[in-house]
Amino acid sequence: MSTEHITQRYVEVTAEALPLFCPTPSISLWSAHPRVAIPVAKLGEATCPYCGTVYRFKGERPHGH
């Protein structure tokens, strides 16, 4: 598994990555800013307020209970 750098600005995620938090454990500087929930499943696309990384949901969104 490769590590991403905090400078990456665009990340596609699938349902397997939910719930999504930034920074993710795969980022080499995972402690670069406070951990924050990213509501990408609800919105389809969301931006981290700290580092500006844009997360886009790819695939079918999970259904409610």
mmCIF file of the N, C-alpha and C atoms, coordinates in Angstrom:
data_MODEL
# 
_entry.id   MODEL 
# 
loop_
_atom_site.group_PDB 
_atom_site.id 
_atom_site.type_symbol 
_atom_site.label_atom_id 
_atom_site.label_alt_id 
_atom_site.label_comp_id 
_atom_site.label_asym_id 
_atom_site.label_entity_id 
_atom_site.label_seq_id 
_atom_site.pdbx_PDB_ins_code 
_atom_site.Cartn_x 
_atom_site.Cartn_y 
_atom_site.Cartn_z 
_atom_site.occupancy 
_atom_site.B_iso_or_equiv 
_atom_site.pdbx_formal_charge 
_atom_site.auth_seq_id 
_atom_site.auth_comp_id 
_atom_site.auth_asym_id 
_atom_site.auth_atom_id 
_atom_site.pdbx_PDB_model_num 
ATOM 1   N N  . MET A 1 1  ? 0.840   -1.176 0.000  1.00 0.00 ? 1  MET A N  1 
ATOM 2   C CA . MET A 1 1  ? 0.000   0.000  0.000  1.00 0.00 ? 1  MET A CA 1 
ATOM 3   C C  . MET A 1 1  ? 0.885   1.239  0.000  1.00 0.00 ? 1  MET A C  1 
ATOM 4   N N  . SER A 1 2  ? 0.637   2.116  -0.948 1.00 0.00 ? 2  SER A N  1 
ATOM 5   C CA . SER A 1 2  ? 1.444   3.329  -1.006 1.00 0.00 ? 2  SER A CA 1 
ATOM 6   C C  . SER A 1 2  ? 0.866   4.388  -0.078 1.00 0.00 ? 2  SER A C  1 
ATOM 7   N N  . THR A 1 3  ? 1.725   5.307  0.298  1.00 0.00 ? 3  THR A N  1 
ATOM 8   C CA . THR A 1 3  ? 1.254   6.390  1.148  1.00 0.00 ? 3  THR A CA 1 
ATOM 9   C C  . THR A 1 3  ? 1.062   7.638  0.311  1.00 0.00 ? 3  THR A C  1 
ATOM 10  N N  . GLU A 1 4  ? 0.055   8.418  0.675  1.00 0.00 ? 4  GLU A N  1 
ATOM 11  C CA . GLU A 1 4  ? -0.214  9.672  -0.011 1.00 0.00 ? 4  GLU A CA 1 
ATOM 12  C C  . GLU A 1 4  ? 0.469   10.779 0.777  1.00 0.00 ? 4  GLU A C  1 
ATOM 13  N N  . HIS A 1 5  ? 0.743   11.861 0.121  1.00 0.00 ? 5  HIS A N  1 
ATOM 14  C CA . HIS A 1 5  ? 1.320   13.017 0.799  1.00 0.00 ? 5  HIS A CA 1 
ATOM 15  C C  . HIS A 1 5  ? 0.225   14.034 1.044  1.00 0.00 ? 5  HIS A C  1 
ATOM 16  N N  . ILE A 1 6  ? 0.374   14.797 2.083  1.00 0.00 ? 6  ILE A N  1 
ATOM 17  C CA . ILE A 1 6  ? -0.637  15.773 2.471  1.00 0.00 ? 6  ILE A CA 1 
ATOM 18  C C  . ILE A 1 6  ? -0.872  16.815 1.378  1.00 0.00 ? 6  ILE A C  1 
ATOM 19  N N  . THR A 1 7  ? 0.028   16.931 0.425  1.00 0.00 ? 7  THR A N  1 
ATOM 20  C CA . THR A 1 7  ? -0.123  17.895 -0.655 1.00 0.00 ? 7  THR A CA 1 
ATOM 21  C C  . THR A 1 7  ? -1.111  17.424 -1.708 1.00 0.00 ? 7  THR A C  1 
ATOM 22  N N  . GLN A 1 8  ? -1.538  16.176 -1.659 1.00 0.00 ? 8  GLN A N  1 
ATOM 23  C CA . GLN A 1 8  ? -2.510  15.689 -2.622 1.00 0.00 ? 8  GLN A CA 1 
ATOM 24  C C  . GLN A 1 8  ? -3.818  16.442 -2.425 1.00 0.00 ? 8  GLN A C  1 
ATOM 25  N N  . ARG A 1 9  ? -4.434  16.892 -3.475 1.00 0.00 ? 9  ARG A N  1 
ATOM 26  C CA . ARG A 1 9  ? -5.621  17.730 -3.373 1.00 0.00 ? 9  ARG A CA 1 
ATOM 27  C C  . ARG A 1 9  ? -6.908  17.039 -3.789 1.00 0.00 ? 9  ARG A C  1 
ATOM 28  N N  . TYR A 1 10 ? -6.872  15.861 -4.385 1.00 0.00 ? 10 TYR A N  1 
ATOM 29  C CA . TYR A 1 10 ? -8.064  15.181 -4.870 1.00 0.00 ? 10 TYR A CA 1 
ATOM 30  C C  . TYR A 1 10 ? -7.966  13.700 -4.568 1.00 0.00 ? 10 TYR A C  1 
ATOM 31  N N  . VAL A 1 11 ? -8.992  13.162 -3.897 1.00 0.00 ? 11 VAL A N  1 
ATOM 32  C CA . VAL A 1 11 ? -8.994  11.742 -3.541 1.00 0.00 ? 11 VAL A CA 1 
ATOM 33  C C  . VAL A 1 11 ? -10.376 11.177 -3.836 1.00 0.00 ? 11 VAL A C  1 
ATOM 34  N N  . GLU A 1 12 ? -10.438 10.072 -4.592 1.00 0.00 ? 12 GLU A N  1 
ATOM 35  C CA . GLU A 1 12 ? -11.696 9.369  -4.799 1.00 0.00 ? 12 GLU A CA 1 
ATOM 36  C C  . GLU A 1 12 ? -11.808 8.292  -3.736 1.00 0.00 ? 12 GLU A C  1 
ATOM 37  N N  . VAL A 1 13 ? -12.990 8.189  -3.138 1.00 0.00 ? 13 VAL A N  1 
ATOM 38  C CA . VAL A 1 13 ? -13.214 7.188  -2.105 1.00 0.00 ? 13 VAL A CA 1 
ATOM 39  C C  . VAL A 1 13 ? -14.454 6.369  -2.443 1.00 0.00 ? 13 VAL A C  1 
ATOM 40  N N  . THR A 1 14 ? -14.496 5.151  -1.919 1.00 0.00 ? 14 THR A N  1 
ATOM 41  C CA . THR A 1 14 ? -15.651 4.269  -2.090 1.00 0.00 ? 14 THR A CA 1 
ATOM 42  C C  . THR A 1 14 ? -16.278 4.004  -0.735 1.00 0.00 ? 14 THR A C  1 
ATOM 43  N N  . ALA A 1 15 ? -17.347 3.233  -0.736 1.00 0.00 ? 15 ALA A N  1 
ATOM 44  C CA . ALA A 1 15 ? -18.065 2.917  0.499  1.00 0.00 ? 15 ALA A CA 1 
ATOM 45  C C  . ALA A 1 15 ? -17.170 2.213  1.514  1.00 0.00 ? 15 ALA A C  1 
ATOM 46  N N  . GLU A 1 16 ? -16.137 1.532  1.049  1.00 0.00 ? 16 GLU A N  1 
ATOM 47  C CA . GLU A 1 16 ? -15.225 0.833  1.957  1.00 0.00 ? 16 GLU A CA 1 
ATOM 48  C C  . GLU A 1 16 ? -14.450 1.795  2.858  1.00 0.00 ? 16 GLU A C  1 
ATOM 49  N N  . ALA A 1 17 ? -14.304 3.052  2.447  1.00 0.00 ? 17 ALA A N  1 
ATOM 50  C CA . ALA A 1 17 ? -13.539 4.048  3.210  1.00 0.00 ? 17 ALA A CA 1 
ATOM 51  C C  . ALA A 1 17 ? -14.393 4.772  4.258  1.00 0.00 ? 17 ALA A C  1 
ATOM 52  N N  . LEU A 1 18 ? -15.679 4.475  4.291  1.00 0.00 ? 18 LEU A N  1 
ATOM 53  C CA . LEU A 1 18 ? -16.582 5.184  5.208  1.00 0.00 ? 18 LEU A CA 1 
ATOM 54  C C  . LEU A 1 18 ? -16.596 4.553  6.580  1.00 0.00 ? 18 LEU A C  1 
ATOM 55  N N  . PRO A 1 19 ? -16.774 5.305  7.626  1.00 0.00 ? 19 PRO A N  1 
ATOM 56  C CA . PRO A 1 19 ? -16.820 6.757  7.666  1.00 0.00 ? 19 PRO A CA 1 
ATOM 57  C C  . PRO A 1 19 ? -15.447 7.334  7.351  1.00 0.00 ? 19 PRO A C  1 
ATOM 58  N N  . LEU A 1 20 ? -15.440 8.462  6.689  1.00 0.00 ? 20 LEU A N  1 
ATOM 59  C CA . LEU A 1 20 ? -14.198 9.063  6.205  1.00 0.00 ? 20 LEU A CA 1 
ATOM 60  C C  . LEU A 1 20 ? -13.738 10.175 7.127  1.00 0.00 ? 20 LEU A C  1 
ATOM 61  N N  . PHE A 1 21 ? -12.459 10.136 7.447  1.00 0.00 ? 21 PHE A N  1 
ATOM 62  C CA . PHE A 1 21 ? -11.834 11.176 8.258  1.00 0.00 ? 21 PHE A CA 1 
ATOM 63  C C  . PHE A 1 21 ? -10.585 11.666 7.548  1.00 0.00 ? 21 PHE A C  1 
ATOM 64  N N  . CYS A 1 22 ? -10.258 12.925 7.728  1.00 0.00 ? 22 CYS A N  1 
ATOM 65  C CA . CYS A 1 22 ? -9.024  13.485 7.191  1.00 0.00 ? 22 CYS A CA 1 
ATOM 66  C C  . CYS A 1 22 ? -8.214  14.020 8.368  1.00 0.00 ? 22 CYS A C  1 
ATOM 67  N N  . PRO A 1 23 ? -6.945  13.772 8.414  1.00 0.00 ? 23 PRO A N  1 
ATOM 68  C CA . PRO A 1 23 ? -6.162  13.005 7.461  1.00 0.00 ? 23 PRO A CA 1 
ATOM 69  C C  . PRO A 1 23 ? -6.395  11.506 7.630  1.00 0.00 ? 23 PRO A C  1 
ATOM 70  N N  . THR A 1 24 ? -6.222  10.779 6.541  1.00 0.00 ? 24 THR A N  1 
ATOM 71  C CA . THR A 1 24 ? -6.382  9.330  6.575  1.00 0.00 ? 24 THR A CA 1 
ATOM 72  C C  . THR A 1 24 ? -5.080  8.684  7.052  1.00 0.00 ? 24 THR A C  1 
ATOM 73  N N  . PRO A 1 25 ? -5.149  7.460  7.561  1.00 0.00 ? 25 PRO A N  1 
ATOM 74  C CA . PRO A 1 25 ? -3.922  6.790  8.022  1.00 0.00 ? 25 PRO A CA 1 
ATOM 75  C C  . PRO A 1 25 ? -2.891  6.576  6.916  1.00 0.00 ? 25 PRO A C  1 
ATOM 76  N N  . SER A 1 26 ? -3.321  6.569  5.652  1.00 0.00 ? 26 SER A N  1 
ATOM 77  C CA . SER A 1 26 ? -2.371  6.349  4.554  1.00 0.00 ? 26 SER A CA 1 
ATOM 78  C C  . SER A 1 26 ? -1.562  7.592  4.212  1.00 0.00 ? 26 SER A C  1 
ATOM 79  N N  . ILE A 1 27 ? -1.912  8.730  4.765  1.00 0.00 ? 27 ILE A N  1 
ATOM 80  C CA . ILE A 1 27 ? -1.144  9.946  4.502  1.00 0.00 ? 27 ILE A CA 1 
ATOM 81  C C  . ILE A 1 27 ? 0.122   9.922  5.346  1.00 0.00 ? 27 ILE A C  1 
ATOM 82  N N  . SER A 1 28 ? 1.244   10.202 4.710  1.00 0.00 ? 28 SER A N  1 
ATOM 83  C CA . SER A 1 28 ? 2.532   10.081 5.391  1.00 0.00 ? 28 SER A CA 1 
ATOM 84  C C  . SER A 1 28 ? 2.628   10.989 6.616  1.00 0.00 ? 28 SER A C  1 
ATOM 85  N N  . LEU A 1 29 ? 1.992   12.134 6.584  1.00 0.00 ? 29 LEU A N  1 
ATOM 86  C CA . LEU A 1 29 ? 1.993   13.030 7.738  1.00 0.00 ? 29 LEU A CA 1 
ATOM 87  C C  . LEU A 1 29 ? 0.595   13.004 8.362  1.00 0.00 ? 29 LEU A C  1 
ATOM 88  N N  . TRP A 1 30 ? 0.181   11.838 8.847  1.00 0.00 ? 30 TRP A N  1 
ATOM 89  C CA . TRP A 1 30 ? -1.189  11.657 9.337  1.00 0.00 ? 30 TRP A CA 1 
ATOM 90  C C  . TRP A 1 30 ? -1.532  12.587 10.495 1.00 0.00 ? 30 TRP A C  1 
ATOM 91  N N  . SER A 1 31 ? -0.547  13.134 11.164 1.00 0.00 ? 31 SER A N  1 
ATOM 92  C CA . SER A 1 31 ? -0.825  14.037 12.270 1.00 0.00 ? 31 SER A CA 1 
ATOM 93  C C  . SER A 1 31 ? -0.656  15.502 11.856 1.00 0.00 ? 31 SER A C  1 
ATOM 94  N N  . ALA A 1 32 ? -0.773  15.793 10.591 1.00 0.00 ? 32 ALA A N  1 
ATOM 95  C CA . ALA A 1 32 ? -0.537  17.141 10.079 1.00 0.00 ? 32 ALA A CA 1 
ATOM 96  C C  . ALA A 1 32 ? -1.582  18.150 10.544 1.00 0.00 ? 32 ALA A C  1 
ATOM 97  N N  . HIS A 1 33 ? -2.789  17.699 10.833 1.00 0.00 ? 33 HIS A N  1 
ATOM 98  C CA . HIS A 1 33 ? -3.833  18.582 11.352 1.00 0.00 ? 33 HIS A CA 1 
ATOM 99  C C  . HIS A 1 33 ? -4.821  17.750 12.152 1.00 0.00 ? 33 HIS A C  1 
ATOM 100 N N  . PRO A 1 34 ? -5.704  18.377 12.908 1.00 0.00 ? 34 PRO A N  1 
ATOM 101 C CA . PRO A 1 34 ? -6.667  17.611 13.708 1.00 0.00 ? 34 PRO A CA 1 
ATOM 102 C C  . PRO A 1 34 ? -7.531  16.720 12.824 1.00 0.00 ? 34 PRO A C  1 
ATOM 103 N N  . ARG A 1 35 ? -7.919  15.584 13.345 1.00 0.00 ? 35 ARG A N  1 
ATOM 104 C CA . ARG A 1 35 ? -8.763  14.643 12.624 1.00 0.00 ? 35 ARG A CA 1 
ATOM 105 C C  . ARG A 1 35 ? -10.171 15.228 12.519 1.00 0.00 ? 35 ARG A C  1 
ATOM 106 N N  . VAL A 1 36 ? -10.717 15.238 11.316 1.00 0.00 ? 36 VAL A N  1 
ATOM 107 C CA . VAL A 1 36 ? -12.035 15.801 11.071 1.00 0.00 ? 36 VAL A CA 1 
ATOM 108 C C  . VAL A 1 36 ? -12.848 14.857 10.190 1.00 0.00 ? 36 VAL A C  1 
ATOM 109 N N  . ALA A 1 37 ? -14.139 14.704 10.509 1.00 0.00 ? 37 ALA A N  1 
ATOM 110 C CA . ALA A 1 37 ? -15.030 13.866 9.706  1.00 0.00 ? 37 ALA A CA 1 
ATOM 111 C C  . ALA A 1 37 ? -15.342 14.580 8.397  1.00 0.00 ? 37 ALA A C  1 
ATOM 112 N N  . ILE A 1 38 ? -15.343 13.832 7.307  1.00 0.00 ? 38 ILE A N  1 
ATOM 113 C CA . ILE A 1 38 ? -15.644 14.375 5.985  1.00 0.00 ? 38 ILE A CA 1 
ATOM 114 C C  . ILE A 1 38 ? -16.955 13.739 5.508  1.00 0.00 ? 38 ILE A C  1 
ATOM 115 N N  . PRO A 1 39 ? -18.023 14.526 5.323  1.00 0.00 ? 39 PRO A N  1 
ATOM 116 C CA . PRO A 1 39 ? -19.343 13.979 4.971  1.00 0.00 ? 39 PRO A CA 1 
ATOM 117 C C  . PRO A 1 39 ? -19.494 13.675 3.483  1.00 0.00 ? 39 PRO A C  1 
ATOM 118 N N  . VAL A 1 40 ? -18.563 12.965 2.925  1.00 0.00 ? 40 VAL A N  1 
ATOM 119 C CA . VAL A 1 40 ? -18.544 12.716 1.486  1.00 0.00 ? 40 VAL A CA 1 
ATOM 120 C C  . VAL A 1 40 ? -19.689 11.806 1.041  1.00 0.00 ? 40 VAL A C  1 
ATOM 121 N N  . ALA A 1 41 ? -20.147 10.884 1.859  1.00 0.00 ? 41 ALA A N  1 
ATOM 122 C CA . ALA A 1 41 ? -21.234 9.993  1.458  1.00 0.00 ? 41 ALA A CA 1 
ATOM 123 C C  . ALA A 1 41 ? -22.547 10.762 1.327  1.00 0.00 ? 41 ALA A C  1 
ATOM 124 N N  . LYS A 1 42 ? -22.750 11.734 2.163  1.00 0.00 ? 42 LYS A N  1 
ATOM 125 C CA . LYS A 1 42 ? -23.976 12.525 2.131  1.00 0.00 ? 42 LYS A CA 1 
ATOM 126 C C  . LYS A 1 42 ? -23.960 13.543 0.996  1.00 0.00 ? 42 LYS A C  1 
ATOM 127 N N  . LEU A 1 43 ? -22.822 14.170 0.773  1.00 0.00 ? 43 LEU A N  1 
ATOM 128 C CA . LEU A 1 43 ? -22.735 15.266 -0.191 1.00 0.00 ? 43 LEU A CA 1 
ATOM 129 C C  . LEU A 1 43 ? -22.228 14.857 -1.569 1.00 0.00 ? 43 LEU A C  1 
ATOM 130 N N  . GLY A 1 44 ? -21.529 13.725 -1.652 1.00 0.00 ? 44 GLY A N  1 
ATOM 131 C CA . GLY A 1 44 ? -20.937 13.302 -2.922 1.00 0.00 ? 44 GLY A CA 1 
ATOM 132 C C  . GLY A 1 44 ? -19.542 13.854 -3.124 1.00 0.00 ? 44 GLY A C  1 
ATOM 133 N N  . GLU A 1 45 ? -19.306 15.042 -2.580 1.00 0.00 ? 45 GLU A N  1 
ATOM 134 C CA . GLU A 1 45 ? -17.994 15.680 -2.633 1.00 0.00 ? 45 GLU A CA 1 
ATOM 135 C C  . GLU A 1 45 ? -17.880 16.588 -1.422 1.00 0.00 ? 45 GLU A C  1 
ATOM 136 N N  . ALA A 1 46 ? -16.730 16.551 -0.781 1.00 0.00 ? 46 ALA A N  1 
ATOM 137 C CA . ALA A 1 46 ? -16.509 17.404 0.386  1.00 0.00 ? 46 ALA A CA 1 
ATOM 138 C C  . ALA A 1 46 ? -15.035 17.765 0.467  1.00 0.00 ? 46 ALA A C  1 
ATOM 139 N N  . THR A 1 47 ? -14.764 18.917 1.044  1.00 0.00 ? 47 THR A N  1 
ATOM 140 C CA . THR A 1 47 ? -13.407 19.435 1.168  1.00 0.00 ? 47 THR A CA 1 
ATOM 141 C C  . THR A 1 47 ? -12.999 19.497 2.629  1.00 0.00 ? 47 THR A C  1 
ATOM 142 N N  . CYS A 1 48 ? -11.788 19.073 2.924  1.00 0.00 ? 48 CYS A N  1 
ATOM 143 C CA . CYS A 1 48 ? -11.267 19.165 4.278  1.00 0.00 ? 48 CYS A CA 1 
ATOM 144 C C  . CYS A 1 48 ? -11.041 20.639 4.608  1.00 0.00 ? 48 CYS A C  1 
ATOM 145 N N  . PRO A 1 49 ? -11.585 21.112 5.738  1.00 0.00 ? 49 PRO A N  1 
ATOM 146 C CA . PRO A 1 49 ? -11.419 22.521 6.083  1.00 0.00 ? 49 PRO A CA 1 
ATOM 147 C C  . PRO A 1 49 ? -9.995  22.895 6.496  1.00 0.00 ? 49 PRO A C  1 
ATOM 148 N N  . TYR A 1 50 ? -9.154  21.915 6.804  1.00 0.00 ? 50 TYR A N  1 
ATOM 149 C CA . TYR A 1 50 ? -7.787  22.195 7.238  1.00 0.00 ? 50 TYR A CA 1 
ATOM 150 C C  . TYR A 1 50 ? -6.791  22.197 6.087  1.00 0.00 ? 50 TYR A C  1 
ATOM 151 N N  . CYS A 1 51 ? -6.794  21.137 5.286  1.00 0.00 ? 51 CYS A N  1 
ATOM 152 C CA . CYS A 1 51 ? -5.763  21.019 4.252  1.00 0.00 ? 51 CYS A CA 1 
ATOM 153 C C  . CYS A 1 51 ? -6.285  21.263 2.841  1.00 0.00 ? 51 CYS A C  1 
ATOM 154 N N  . GLY A 1 52 ? -7.597  21.363 2.669  1.00 0.00 ? 52 GLY A N  1 
ATOM 155 C CA . GLY A 1 52 ? -8.159  21.652 1.363  1.00 0.00 ? 52 GLY A CA 1 
ATOM 156 C C  . GLY A 1 52 ? -8.285  20.461 0.437  1.00 0.00 ? 52 GLY A C  1 
ATOM 157 N N  . THR A 1 53 ? -7.965  19.253 0.907  1.00 0.00 ? 53 THR A N  1 
ATOM 158 C CA . THR A 1 53 ? -8.096  18.069 0.069  1.00 0.00 ? 53 THR A CA 1 
ATOM 159 C C  . THR A 1 53 ? -9.562  17.858 -0.277 1.00 0.00 ? 53 THR A C  1 
ATOM 160 N N  . VAL A 1 54 ? -9.835  17.616 -1.559 1.00 0.00 ? 54 VAL A N  1 
ATOM 161 C CA . VAL A 1 54 ? -11.194 17.372 -2.022 1.00 0.00 ? 54 VAL A CA 1 
ATOM 162 C C  . VAL A 1 54 ? -11.399 15.865 -2.095 1.00 0.00 ? 54 VAL A C  1 
ATOM 163 N N  . TYR A 1 55 ? -12.435 15.395 -1.438 1.00 0.00 ? 55 TYR A N  1 
ATOM 164 C CA . TYR A 1 55 ? -12.796 13.976 -1.459 1.00 0.00 ? 55 TYR A CA 1 
ATOM 165 C C  . TYR A 1 55 ? -14.051 13.829 -2.298 1.00 0.00 ? 55 TYR A C  1 
ATOM 166 N N  . ARG A 1 56 ? -14.006 12.910 -3.265 1.00 0.00 ? 56 ARG A N  1 
ATOM 167 C CA . ARG A 1 56 ? -15.171 12.639 -4.105 1.00 0.00 ? 56 ARG A CA 1 
ATOM 168 C C  . ARG A 1 56 ? -15.559 11.180 -3.943 1.00 0.00 ? 56 ARG A C  1 
ATOM 169 N N  . PHE A 1 57 ? -16.850 10.983 -3.740 1.00 0.00 ? 57 PHE A N  1 
ATOM 170 C CA . PHE A 1 57 ? -17.359 9.616  -3.575 1.00 0.00 ? 57 PHE A CA 1 
ATOM 171 C C  . PHE A 1 57 ? -17.538 8.990  -4.941 1.00 0.00 ? 57 PHE A C  1 
ATOM 172 N N  . LYS A 1 58 ? -17.044 7.767  -5.075 1.00 0.00 ? 58 LYS A N  1 
ATOM 173 C CA . LYS A 1 58 ? -17.121 7.043  -6.341 1.00 0.00 ? 58 LYS A CA 1 
ATOM 174 C C  . LYS A 1 58 ? -17.927 5.777  -6.112 1.00 0.00 ? 58 LYS A C  1 
ATOM 175 N N  . GLY A 1 59 ? -18.905 5.539  -6.951 1.00 0.00 ? 59 GLY A N  1 
ATOM 176 C CA . GLY A 1 59 ? -19.717 4.334  -6.832 1.00 0.00 ? 59 GLY A CA 1 
ATOM 177 C C  . GLY A 1 59 ? -21.079 4.638  -6.215 1.00 0.00 ? 59 GLY A C  1 
ATOM 178 N N  . GLU A 1 60 ? -21.765 3.566  -5.863 1.00 0.00 ? 60 GLU A N  1 
ATOM 179 C CA . GLU A 1 60 ? -23.104 3.700  -5.291 1.00 0.00 ? 60 GLU A CA 1 
ATOM 180 C C  . GLU A 1 60 ? -23.012 4.105  -3.826 1.00 0.00 ? 60 GLU A C  1 
ATOM 181 N N  . ARG A 1 61 ? -23.792 5.098  -3.476 1.00 0.00 ? 61 ARG A N  1 
ATOM 182 C CA . ARG A 1 61 ? -23.802 5.556  -2.080 1.00 0.00 ? 61 ARG A CA 1 
ATOM 183 C C  . ARG A 1 61 ? -24.523 4.536  -1.207 1.00 0.00 ? 61 ARG A C  1 
ATOM 184 N N  . PRO A 1 62 ? -24.077 4.396  0.036  1.00 0.00 ? 62 PRO A N  1 
ATOM 185 C CA . PRO A 1 62 ? -24.734 3.460  0.951  1.00 0.00 ? 62 PRO A CA 1 
ATOM 186 C C  . PRO A 1 62 ? -26.165 3.911  1.232  1.00 0.00 ? 62 PRO A C  1 
ATOM 187 N N  . HIS A 1 63 ? -27.027 2.921  1.435  1.00 0.00 ? 63 HIS A N  1 
ATOM 188 C CA . HIS A 1 63 ? -28.429 3.207  1.735  1.00 0.00 ? 63 HIS A CA 1 
ATOM 189 C C  . HIS A 1 63 ? -28.620 3.240  3.241  1.00 0.00 ? 63 HIS A C  1 
ATOM 190 N N  . GLY A 1 64 ? -29.649 3.951  3.697  1.00 0.00 ? 64 GLY A N  1 
ATOM 191 C CA . GLY A 1 64 ? -29.955 4.032  5.134  1.00 0.00 ? 64 GLY A CA 1 
ATOM 192 C C  . GLY A 1 64 ? -30.464 2.699  5.666  1.00 0.00 ? 64 GLY A C  1 
ATOM 193 N N  . HIS A 1 65 ? -30.754 2.681  6.931  1.00 0.00 ? 65 HIS A N  1 
ATOM 194 C CA . HIS A 1 65 ? -31.210 1.445  7.576  1.00 0.00 ? 65 HIS A CA 1 
ATOM 195 C C  . HIS A 1 65 ? -32.562 1.034  7.087  1.00 0.00 ? 65 HIS A C  1 
# 
